[in-house]
């Protein structure tokens, strides 16, 4: 496992973000719960070129705090590329020289797609907690509407890590004829009590912040910065492994050799957490944090015994990957997905990747990981015509 | 491993808590840092009877949120016995029919012993953040002063779990001639980055609560209830194992078969955390939480290479115990203590106890655990005279 430095040469270069209104007027978004959203805008980006046969599209589903900017730069002087620039680009595992890659911002998010901080057209005010609860299936509905807008009917693959993997799984289960394959990375089909507990405390931290103002903070001009920072800091501990944190921070002090001794930042790991908590405020909305974490808690696709029957019939292959040091969604979560898929004879490959970096590994350049994804996508691309015929 | 129900018959019965001023006037408490506390009161309890040779005393050191009420009941209608009533009592591993047991509330605590919420005699106001930073060595200083007050010179053993184990270790290292043996349970001699991180986020949660008021909340009449609750909820996740939480809560809903779906309590584990966060407020002080967690972060006794030289010379045996599902202070922490003690030829026994209950295991009735502690204490009690002679 190595960590390659980013360079401009192996990037997709300057990319543009688009926003499209996918639901409105006569065609509102009807959620799985039956609730209705009158208007839904979706932010998205694409990389690479759709081929003439329109069968080289790969859809990227992002995790809890991701966005539509998965690869490339928005401007020449961007100091950071998209969140999955390690994975997506020319010659990279999701190879933009061969594939047409689509990434959007999730429904309920806060980076261009309609979410609880958006204005409710019925009231002219932000939705706040009046925004309806979402399900992973709703994300898939919106992704599919974006695909239709782009004139893409079939996907070569749908790929996602963490909550992105949940979407890839749900999409493959619900619309297998559309999904040529699915790559489900560091995900879970069923959070356990500890997973739910961490999210529950994060949400309480946000909702109990006086600045949350019952979810009306945008109107009253406050913001639950403390609650959201604490939630993010806690989450960052769970995204890393104990060994990884020891390697990165150990007991090193932030300001020289010696301890300052006090309640301010002193250990390097405290400085890291403080920084992560602060920068998160500028890019994420507290209500989105509530809505998107709660989606995961309730996700349980295999509660329906026949959930994978349609997928098994179509035979779209799935690749399930976990990381051995990930304890937020450890390998047992991935094995449970594999077990359910195999039980219904879905063709599924599984690999536990060695990496010391915990849950965050799915965002990093880990050779074995990238090779495995690249090989899987190469295989499904090559086998595509045969599969089409078989149908 | 079993969990026996509590019964009044095997308890030490009704116990009384005492408070004594151990430092004042001409004899203030001089801390390891050089800082001085003019007055220190200490709350303590004792169980069993000191024998004529005054050599059957065992000192109990409590963990982060413990207190002097380690065993028995304060009143007939007490619905809960002391925090270590499973361990301490007639016929129990720390057998009050044989041993004289002493437990106190820690310096910096909030249950009868002087702490940051106490009144600073110099100002007539609560110390707040003017209370000096503490070290584990300071706890030992106060424990020793209490011993002197009780007319006890020698301890048969000093016993503690988690931060209590840190005190037992420090006491044995610093004053081995006083400590006949030490039982160090689920402890650490050196927190790692993840350990520090969890405490750091807990402290930030408290300090960023507007009710904290820069540590002056007692004077201004606010209280950082949100911050302290969040800290406690997060801590409770880390005190339990993933498997233990699955066993206790799984994905069970709190209110019947079905999900309520929303942001309130819905899963049973959410109800549990909410309850733990709430009840903690009535018994714990936010400033104490800051001071006592910070003590652990800086604890690093083996930074001094010869830390165990004196203990090795005296030859007081140590028992180090860990629990296989404890991930807050996992077995590697205990092994590190054992390695350091063995390196300097301190007689040390080590056992990793099987238990699914994580860090909390040290508070529970686990047969193998209790048998091991009981056998160790029996052995040191029997070998005591021989050892005295050898000196």
Interface residues (C-beta under 8 A of the other chain):
Chain A: X33 X129 X133 X190 X191 X192 X193 X194 X196 X197 X198 X200 X201 X203 X204 X205 X207 X208 X209 X210 X226 X229 X230 X233 X234 X237 X240 X242 X245 X246 X248 X249 X250 X251 X259 X261 X262 X263 X267 X268 X269 X270 X273 X274 X277 X290 X294 X297 X298 X300 X327 X330
Chain B: X33 X129 X133 X190 X191 X192 X193 X194 X196 X197 X198 X200 X201 X203 X204 X205 X207 X208 X209 X210 X226 X229 X230 X233 X234 X237 X240 X242 X245 X246 X248 X249 X250 X251 X259 X261 X262 X263 X267 X268 X269 X270 X273 X274 X277 X290 X294 X297 X298 X300 X327 X330
